[in-house]
Amino acid sequence: MPEPGRTLAIDPHVHSEDSYDGHEPVELILEHAADIGLDGVVVTDHDAIDESLRAADLAADYGLVGIPGVEVSTAAGHLLAIGVDERPAPGAPLGETVDRVRELGGIAVVPHPFQRSRHGVRRRNIDACDGIEVYNSMVFTGYRNRQANRFAERRGYPKLGASDAHSIRNVGRAYTEITLADVPSDTPASALDGETLIDAVRNGDTELQGKRTPIHRSARQYAKGAVRKSAYLVTSRLPYVSPRPASLGNA
């Protein structure tokens, strides 16, 4: 009889073509995730959730657990809403957005904190959330990741790692291992529901894995993202305005 304790590898911060700076259809993301041994990905497009919902519905066909999400532009910076089936309104205060994410049954995770060029939330504004992204594969150096890790340690926040991939080859560069203590070790990922994983993250049952994306890839992604972001902001009607113009592209 299999022992209890199932650990899943999840990349909780991935962008599809539904993001203004994304590239890939969700089918390709899911196929690639399965090929490289992930148990799931959370598609977190910028202020758009339709493709993430579709990815969550399709995930079982690829042997993966389906978890929808979205990267929300709050008044204080970006926030990952993981495990929600509705997009929280962009432009609201961070605390209000966190409350809305929880109302929707999800968890609110601060991605790439303190990185103002990527709309990361400032230290003084992080007063309530459900987790901190302490390892983001797209950073140029490890300084901000280490800073985020120390912050999460001191505040007792659950810690997550993620690729922040905007192209297929970066998916899974960093990811989070989530342990489900009461689930049999041979349980297929596709047989699990996202709520079980969301609860495990809330409890802090996470470990980080992965490595940084090569600098030349990150630089190219930032450069392309900056151009696309400028075009997007010109045509967008979103109420969110960056606290400071970003010199480097996406997040």
N, C-alpha and C positions, 0 to 999 in steps of 0.2 A: 504494500500500500504506500503510495507516495507520501513523503513527509510534507507537513504544511510549511509554507514560506515560498512565495513566488515573487521573483524580482524581475521587473520589466524595465527595458531601456526606452525612454521616451525623449524625443526632441520637442520641447514645448514652445519653440519660437521659430516658426518657419513661414516664409512669405511665398504666396503663389502669384500668378498673373493678375489676380484681383487687386493686388497692391499696385500703386502707381509706379513703384520701383521694383516690382517682381517680374519674373520671367516665365515660370513653368506652370503648366496645367496641373491640377491636383492629382490626376491619374498618374502622371509621371513621378510626382513627389512620392505618392504612396508606393508605387512599384519600386522606386529606388530605395525607400526606407526598408521595405521588406527584403530587398536584395542584400543590403549591408547589415542586416541582422537587428534592426530596430524593432521594437514591439508596437510603436505608434509614433505619430507626429501630431502636433497641434498647429494647424494652419492659422496664423495670427496676422491677417492682412490689416493694413492701416485703415481703420474706421470703416471696414467692410467685412461682412460676415457670410455672405451668400456662399462663396466657394468653400469656406471652412465647414459650413453645415453640410454641403455636398460631400466633402472629403470624409467627414465623420460617418455619413451614411454609407459610403463606399468602402470604408476601412476594412470591414470584415471580409470582403471579397479578396483582399490582399493578405489576410491572416493577421491583421492589426486591430488594436483596440481603437475605437473612434471617440475622439474628444474634440468638440468644436471650441473656437475661441476667436478673439479679435484683439488687435493692438489699438487701444483707444487714445486719442489725443485729448488729454485733460488740460485744464488751465495751468497746471504745474509741470506738465511733461507727459511722457508716454506711460501707459499702464497696460499690462497684459490681463485681459479678462478670459480666464481659462475655465472651460466647462459651462459656458453660457450658450443659449440658443437664440439670444437676442442681443443686438448691439447697444450698449449703453450710449447715451447721447454724448457726442464730442463737445469739448469746450467747457464742461462743468468743472467745479473744483474737485481736487483729487479726493478728498474725503467723501464727497457726495457720490463720486463714481465708484469708490470702493464699496460704499453701502449698497449701491445699485447692483454691482456684481454679485454681492452676497445674496441680495434679494432674489437674483436670478439663479441661485444655486451654485455659483462658481466661486473661484478663488481669484483674488486680485494680487498680481505679482508685479513688482517694480523691475523693469528691464534696464540694463546698462545704467544703473544709477550714477548720478554725479557727472555724467558725460554731457555737458551742455551743448556741444556741437551735434549731439544726436538726440536732443530733447529729453535727456535723462532728468529725473526728478532730483532736485537739490536735497542735501542732507536734512536741512531744517524743515522741509515740507513732508518728510516721510514720518508720519505719526501713527499711521495705522495701515496695515496691509496684511496679506496672508503668506507672503514669501518674497524673497529677494533673489534676483538673478545675479549670482555672484561669480559666474563664469560665462562670459559671452565670447564666442570664438572670433568675433570680428574686430576685437580691439587690436590696436597696433602693438601695444606693449602690455605687460601683465599688471601695470600699476593700478588701473581702475578696478580690475577684477580683485586684486588683493585688498584694495580699499573697501570694496563692496563686501568681501568676505568678513573683514574685521567688523564692519558695521553690523552685519547680520549676526555674527557671533555675540557681540555685546548686547544686542537688543533681543536675542533669542528667536529670530525669524527663521523659518524653514529656508533652506538654501537650494537653489536650482542652477543647473548648467544648461546652456542652449547654444545652438549654432547661429541663430539670427540669420539663417540662410535666405538669400534672395535669388540664388541660382542652384541648380540641382547638385552640382558637385560639392557644395558646401553643406548640404544636409547631413546631419549626424556628426559633424566635426566636433561638436560638444553636445552632451545630452545628460539627462538625469536618470539615475537608477532609482526606481520606486519599489519598495518592498511591501508586499501584502502578506502579513504574518499568518493570517488564517486561511489563505488560499492554497490549495494543493500545488506543489511545485510543477506538476505536469499539465496544469490548466492552460489551454491555448489562449493567447492574447485576445483573439477574436471572440472568445466566449465571455470576456469580462466587460463590464460597463464602466464608463468614464467616472461615474460617481464614486466608485470604489477607489480609484486612483486619486481623485480629488480629496477624499477623506484622508488618505495616506499622506498626501502632501501637507495638509493642514496639521497632521500629527508630527511632521518633520521626519518621516521615514524615507529620507532621500540621501543619495550619494552622487557626487559629480564625477563625470568621466569626459575625456576628450582632450583636444588641443586646439591652439589658435589656428585660424585660417592664415595661410601664407600672406605676407604683407602685400605682395604684388596683386593678389586677388582682392584683398580688402580695399586697396587703393583704387583699383579699377571699379569695384562696386560703388565706392563712395563717389567717385567722379561721375559715373553714369547716373547715380541716384540724385546727385545735386542738380543735374540738368532736368531730370524728370520731375523732381520735387518742385523746381521753380515753375515749370509749366503747369503742374497740378495746382499749386497754390494760386496761380493766376486765374484758373478756371473754376476752382472749387468754391462752394458756398459754405463750407464748414465755418463755424464760428470761432474755431481755435486759431490763434495767431501765435507763432513761435515767440517765446520770451526774448530771444536774441537770434538774429539771422545766423543760420548754420553755414559754416564755410565748407563743411564736408557733408555728404549726402544723407544716407538713410539710417534707419534704426529698426 
